[in-house]
């Protein structure tokens, strides 16, 4: 293996947001969330709590966002907590109200998306939470509200690990966009960026302040290149 190939592999694994960092963080997060949730459920008397799952599937998708793209608006703590828990509760309610799994599934997911958008907690795994709980509520043995215990424990524990791990590895979480100093010669403002985004037909998965910082860095690089030529 050549030096260039080894260096490229090392950069991809250990770089600014290398895959190894996300892999280790998600592994630790899921392991701790599962272990502590399992232990907590077994503290309850009786057999019902012990029969609940110690991990729920949407947590895997949440882990990808928290540890691999910690700056994304979709990966912030309120998005993770609100998106997963609100959507799970909506799925449970809709499943019990409608009874039919097919009908409950699409109503719950659609309603969850609307609620996440309105509460500014848009989180893609929330759609999976709504679907999971809507189907669970229409089982032959319908899920009750105790099924919210494992997902609540999972999500809160994962966020706790995400807060510690991301900050220890150099990524502020909750994400804090960099401060931007505008050059006097430039006549655009942050409000201009907001206006352009609002006029666009596409939703960009990037914070306005991060986009502002990116534009400034791009302009500074362009000025430096032209100044050096």
C-alpha distance (Angstrom), angle and dihedral (degrees) to the residues before:
residue distance angle dihedral
X1 . . .
X2 3.79 . .
X3 3.79 123.7 .
X4 3.81 91.1 -112.3
X5 3.81 92.3 53.1
X6 3.80 91.9 47.4
X7 3.79 91.1 49.2
X8 3.80 91.5 48.3
X9 3.82 91.0 50.6
X10 3.80 91.0 47.6
X11 3.81 91.5 50.5
X12 3.79 92.4 49.2
X13 3.79 91.6 48.6
X14 3.80 101.3 38.8
X15 3.80 103.8 20.4
X16 3.79 130.3 112.1
X17 3.81 92.8 -59.4
X18 3.79 100.2 2.3
X19 3.78 120.6 173.9
X20 3.81 92.4 -115.5
X21 3.79 92.4 61.8
X22 3.80 92.4 52.1
X23 3.79 91.7 43.6
X24 3.80 94.1 53.3
X25 3.81 93.4 43.8
X26 3.80 95.0 49.4
X27 3.81 91.1 45.6
X28 3.80 92.1 52.8
X29 3.80 92.7 42.6
X30 3.80 96.2 51.6
X31 3.82 92.2 42.5
X32 3.80 93.7 52.5
X33 3.81 94.1 41.6
X34 3.80 91.4 51.4
X35 3.80 96.5 43.8
X36 3.81 96.8 46.8
X37 3.82 93.3 42.7
X38 3.82 90.9 50.5
X39 3.79 90.9 50.2
X40 3.82 93.2 46.1
X41 3.81 93.3 50.1
X42 3.80 90.3 52.3
X43 3.80 90.4 56.2
X44 3.81 90.5 68.6
X45 3.81 116.2 91.8
X46 3.79 118.8 -112.8
X47 3.78 130.8 27.8
X48 3.81 101.1 -83.8
X49 3.81 97.2 81.3
X50 3.80 91.1 43.6
X51 3.82 89.3 57.2
X52 3.81 92.5 56.3
X53 3.84 117.5 100.9
X54 3.79 115.3 -97.3
X55 3.83 90.2 -150.4
X56 3.81 131.0 33.8
X57 3.81 122.0 -152.3
X58 3.85 99.5 -121.9
X59 3.81 88.0 64.0
X60 3.81 90.1 74.6
X61 3.79 91.5 59.5
X62 3.80 91.4 44.9
X63 3.81 89.1 53.4
X64 3.81 91.1 55.1
X65 3.80 90.8 55.5
X66 3.81 96.9 42.4
X67 3.79 96.7 48.4
X68 3.81 103.7 28.3
X69 3.83 102.7 38.5
X70 3.84 103.9 20.2
X71 3.82 92.6 159.9
X72 3.80 93.9 58.4
X73 3.82 116.1 110.7
X74 3.82 86.0 -133.5
X75 3.82 90.6 59.7
X76 3.81 100.9 51.7
X77 3.83 119.6 118.8
X78 3.80 96.6 -105.8
X79 3.81 91.0 47.0
X80 3.81 91.1 51.7
X81 3.81 96.5 43.7
X82 3.79 98.1 37.4
X83 3.79 95.1 38.2
X84 3.80 96.1 51.0
X85 3.80 99.8 37.1
X86 3.81 99.4 39.5
X87 3.80 90.7 46.7
X88 3.80 92.6 47.5
X89 3.80 90.9 51.3
X90 3.80 91.2 48.0
X91 3.80 91.0 51.2
X92 3.79 91.3 50.3
X93 3.81 93.4 49.5
X94 3.82 94.8 45.1
X95 3.80 91.9 46.8
X96 3.79 91.8 54.3
X97 3.80 93.5 43.4
X98 3.81 97.8 48.2
X99 3.79 101.9 28.0
X100 3.80 96.2 -162.8
X101 3.85 112.6 104.7
X102 3.83 96.4 -146.7
X103 3.81 94.1 47.2
X104 3.79 93.3 41.7
X105 3.81 92.0 49.7
X106 3.79 99.2 58.9
X107 3.81 95.3 35.9
X108 3.81 91.9 50.8
X109 3.80 94.8 47.8
X110 3.81 93.2 46.7
X111 3.79 92.8 47.1
X112 3.82 91.6 45.8
X113 3.80 91.1 54.7
X114 3.81 90.5 50.9
X115 3.81 92.8 48.8
X116 3.82 92.9 46.4
X117 3.80 90.5 50.6
X118 3.81 92.5 48.6
X119 3.81 93.5 47.1
X120 3.82 92.8 43.5
X121 3.80 90.4 -120.5
X122 3.80 99.4 117.7
X123 3.81 106.7 164.6
X124 3.84 120.9 159.8
X125 3.84 94.8 -141.8
X126 3.80 86.3 59.4
X127 3.79 87.6 75.2
X128 3.80 88.6 56.9
X129 3.82 90.4 48.7
X130 3.80 91.4 52.8
X131 3.79 91.5 48.6
X132 3.81 94.0 45.5
X133 3.80 94.4 50.9
X134 3.79 94.8 41.6
X135 3.81 89.9 55.6
X136 3.80 91.6 42.4
X137 3.80 91.2 53.1
X138 3.81 90.4 54.4
X139 3.82 95.0 50.6
X140 3.78 122.3 120.6
X141 3.81 82.7 -103.4
X142 3.82 100.8 37.5
X143 3.78 118.5 -141.1
X144 3.79 115.3 -112.8
X145 3.79 130.3 -156.9
X146 3.80 92.5 -79.7
X147 3.82 86.1 75.8
X148 3.80 87.2 71.2
X149 3.81 89.3 67.1
X150 3.81 97.3 75.6
X151 3.80 95.8 44.8
X152 3.81 91.4 46.7
X153 3.80 91.2 50.6
X154 3.81 91.9 43.8
X155 3.80 94.5 50.8
X156 3.80 96.5 44.5
X157 3.81 92.5 47.3
X158 3.81 92.7 46.8
X159 3.80 90.2 51.0
X160 3.80 90.4 49.3
X161 3.79 91.5 52.9
X162 3.81 90.3 43.5
X163 3.80 91.4 53.4
X164 3.81 93.1 51.4
X165 3.80 97.7 39.1
X166 3.81 98.7 43.9
X167 3.80 93.4 48.2
X168 3.80 92.6 45.8
X169 3.81 90.3 52.2
X170 3.80 95.3 50.6
X171 3.82 102.2 -94.5
X172 3.80 116.0 113.0
X173 3.80 111.0 -132.4
X174 2.95 119.9 -144.7
X175 3.77 80.4 44.0
X176 3.80 117.7 -112.6
X177 3.81 113.2 -162.3
X178 3.83 116.0 -133.2
X179 3.77 118.8 -99.0
X180 3.78 113.9 -103.3
X181 3.82 126.4 -146.9
X182 3.80 109.0 -161.1
X183 3.77 117.9 -142.0
X184 3.84 111.9 -120.4
X185 3.80 92.3 -126.0
X186 3.78 92.7 61.1
X187 3.78 116.5 86.7
X188 3.81 100.6 -166.1
X189 3.80 123.0 101.2
X190 3.79 136.0 -162.6
X191 3.80 87.5 -101.0
X192 3.81 88.9 59.4
X193 3.79 89.8 57.3
X194 3.81 90.8 49.4
X195 3.80 90.3 49.9
X196 3.82 92.8 49.8
X197 3.81 91.0 49.1
X198 3.80 91.0 49.7
X199 3.80 90.8 50.8
X200 3.80 92.5 49.4
X201 3.80 121.6 97.3
X202 3.82 90.6 -141.7
X203 3.82 131.1 72.8
X204 3.81 111.2 -135.1
X205 3.79 117.6 -150.4
X206 3.80 92.9 -134.1
X207 3.79 134.9 98.1
X208 3.82 116.2 -111.3
X209 3.81 92.5 -123.7
X210 3.80 91.4 49.8
X211 3.79 89.6 50.8
X212 3.81 89.8 49.0
X213 3.82 90.2 51.6
X214 3.80 90.6 48.5
X215 3.80 92.7 52.3
X216 3.81 91.2 49.0
X217 3.82 92.1 48.8
X218 3.81 89.5 49.4
X219 3.80 92.4 50.2
X220 3.81 92.1 46.3
X221 3.81 90.2 51.3
X222 3.80 90.6 49.3
X223 3.81 92.2 49.5
X224 3.81 90.9 48.4
X225 3.79 91.6 50.8
X226 3.80 93.4 49.3
X227 3.80 91.2 43.3
X228 3.79 90.6 53.8
X229 3.82 93.9 48.7
